[in-house]
Amino acid sequence: MIDRTHTGARCYTVRFIRTVKGDLLRGSYGTVLHPLENLGRRLVLVHWNSGVTVPVFPDQIARESQDSLHLC
């Protein structure tokens, strides 16, 4: 079952992130869709303002209204 507690939360990158769909510069904003797990790793699926939707690790993003985003 997918935990949608944080769905819709605004977040931003705390460092540069290279993804298969393009680079996310530090300070890029997006909207959390939901947390997920892949190969035992916890990830967060985010729809970024640049138009791409890619998973990132929770320690690579922070919630817009708080210092960190504690998911999973």
DRENPA-991256 format. One record per residue (C-alpha): residue number from 0; residue in one letter; x, y, z negated. Coordinates in nm, 3 decimals. Layout:
+-----+------+---------+---------+---------+
:  nr : rest :       u :       v :       w :
+-----+------+---------+---------+---------+
: NUM :    A :       X :       Y :       Z :
...
+-----+------+---------+---------+---------+
! end
This chain:
+-----+------+---------+---------+---------+
:  nr : rest :       u :       v :       w :
+-----+------+---------+---------+---------+
:   0 :    M :   0.000 :   0.000 :   0.000 :
:   1 :    I :   0.133 :   0.344 :   0.094 :
:   2 :    D :   0.159 :   0.599 :  -0.186 :
:   3 :    R :   0.014 :   0.922 :  -0.046 :
:   4 :    T :   0.057 :   1.124 :  -0.369 :
:   5 :    H :   0.300 :   1.367 :  -0.204 :
:   6 :    T :   0.130 :   1.383 :   0.138 :
:   7 :    G :   0.116 :   1.741 :   0.259 :
:   8 :    A :   0.393 :   1.868 :   0.029 :
:   9 :    R :   0.622 :   2.119 :   0.200 :
:  10 :    C :   0.993 :   2.037 :   0.185 :
:  11 :    Y :   1.324 :   2.148 :   0.332 :
:  12 :    T :   1.662 :   1.989 :   0.398 :
:  13 :    V :   1.937 :   2.049 :   0.144 :
:  14 :    R :   2.212 :   1.959 :   0.393 :
:  15 :    F :   2.264 :   1.900 :   0.765 :
:  16 :    I :   2.099 :   1.574 :   0.880 :
:  17 :    R :   2.169 :   1.401 :   1.210 :
:  18 :    T :   1.874 :   1.190 :   1.331 :
:  19 :    V :   1.797 :   0.989 :   1.644 :
:  20 :    K :   1.545 :   1.257 :   1.748 :
:  21 :    G :   1.778 :   1.552 :   1.694 :
:  22 :    D :   1.970 :   1.739 :   1.429 :
:  23 :    L :   1.802 :   1.899 :   1.127 :
:  24 :    L :   1.995 :   2.201 :   1.007 :
:  25 :    R :   2.023 :   2.283 :   0.639 :
:  26 :    G :   1.706 :   2.466 :   0.537 :
:  27 :    S :   1.483 :   2.306 :   0.802 :
:  28 :    Y :   1.121 :   2.289 :   0.681 :
:  29 :    G :   0.869 :   2.011 :   0.717 :
:  30 :    T :   0.566 :   1.840 :   0.567 :
:  31 :    V :   0.584 :   1.509 :   0.379 :
:  32 :    L :   0.369 :   1.235 :   0.532 :
:  33 :    H :   0.448 :   0.950 :   0.291 :
:  34 :    P :   0.731 :   0.753 :   0.129 :
:  35 :    L :   0.834 :   0.421 :   0.279 :
:  36 :    E :   1.085 :   0.143 :   0.233 :
:  37 :    N :   1.311 :  -0.012 :   0.496 :
:  38 :    L :   1.567 :  -0.285 :   0.427 :
:  39 :    G :   1.547 :  -0.210 :   0.055 :
:  40 :    R :   1.614 :   0.162 :   0.105 :
:  41 :    R :   1.367 :   0.426 :  -0.005 :
:  42 :    L :   1.286 :   0.687 :   0.258 :
:  43 :    V :   1.040 :   0.972 :   0.309 :
:  44 :    L :   0.863 :   1.019 :   0.642 :
:  45 :    V :   0.851 :   1.392 :   0.721 :
:  46 :    H :   0.698 :   1.586 :   1.009 :
:  47 :    W :   0.944 :   1.870 :   1.070 :
:  48 :    N :   0.855 :   2.218 :   1.198 :
:  49 :    S :   1.075 :   2.144 :   1.501 :
:  50 :    G :   0.808 :   1.894 :   1.611 :
:  51 :    V :   0.983 :   1.566 :   1.530 :
:  52 :    T :   0.872 :   1.312 :   1.273 :
:  53 :    V :   1.162 :   1.118 :   1.121 :
:  54 :    P :   1.238 :   0.946 :   0.791 :
:  55 :    V :   1.502 :   1.091 :   0.559 :
:  56 :    F :   1.643 :   0.988 :   0.223 :
:  57 :    P :   1.480 :   1.155 :  -0.080 :
:  58 :    D :   1.811 :   1.313 :  -0.189 :
:  59 :    Q :   1.839 :   1.493 :   0.147 :
:  60 :    I :   1.529 :   1.705 :   0.089 :
:  61 :    A :   1.380 :   1.925 :  -0.180 :
:  62 :    R :   1.022 :   2.030 :  -0.240 :
:  63 :    E :   0.954 :   2.391 :  -0.148 :
:  64 :    S :   0.819 :   2.471 :  -0.496 :
:  65 :    Q :   1.066 :   2.263 :  -0.699 :
:  66 :    D :   1.439 :   2.181 :  -0.701 :
:  67 :    S :   1.399 :   1.817 :  -0.600 :
:  68 :    L :   1.143 :   1.584 :  -0.452 :
:  69 :    H :   1.103 :   1.271 :  -0.665 :
:  70 :    L :   0.945 :   1.011 :  -0.442 :
:  71 :    C :   0.937 :   0.632 :  -0.471 :
+-----+------+---------+---------+---------+
! end
